[in-house]
Amino acid sequence: MNTLDQLSIGEKIKVKSIEKDSAVKRKLLDMGITPGVELKVTGKAPFGDPLEILVRGYKLTLRKDEAKVISGE
């Protein structure tokens, strides 16, 4: 199982879970990142943090530590 922070630009992931003990879980769920949703990495900063993703038709920027808690297939 991959985590969102491991993907390269252009790759997609279908959200399987978000770490249950994560401090940002509620924030991610409120932004529409829920199990079953497809995420696509559309850009990364030069050192990989933050990264830009496409979720439900809008672009969102996440820090690498936030992306690490999102796992998928």
C-alpha positions, -999 to 999 in steps of 0.1 A, spaced: 0 0 0 14 34 -10 10 67 8 2 100 -10 37 115 -3 54 87 -23 37 95 -56 52 113 -85 36 141 -105 8 127 -127 3 95 -105 -31 87 -90 -42 69 -58 -76 58 -46 -78 66 -9 -81 35 12 -76 50 47 -63 79 68 -43 71 99 -68 70 127 -44 86 152 -34 115 129 -38 150 142 -50 162 107 -75 134 100 -106 156 107 -91 184 85 -85 160 56 -120 146 59 -135 181 59 -116 189 27 -132 159 9 -104 134 12 -124 104 22 -120 66 15 -128 58 -21 -119 92 -35 -93 94 -63 -64 118 -58 -39 129 -85 -6 146 -78 -5 176 -101 26 194 -87 54 195 -62 76 222 -48 114 218 -56 121 198 -24 88 179 -26 70 199 1 43 209 -3 26 189 -30 -5 199 -50 -32 174 -56 -65 172 -76 -94 160 -55 -131 162 -65 -124 187 -92 -104 212 -72 -67 217 -65 -54 214 -29 -20 218 -14 -8 195 14 23 194 34 44 162 31 36 152 67 -1 155 60 2 134 28 20 106 47 -11 97 66 -32 90 35 -28 55 22 -43 40 -9 -42 15 -37 
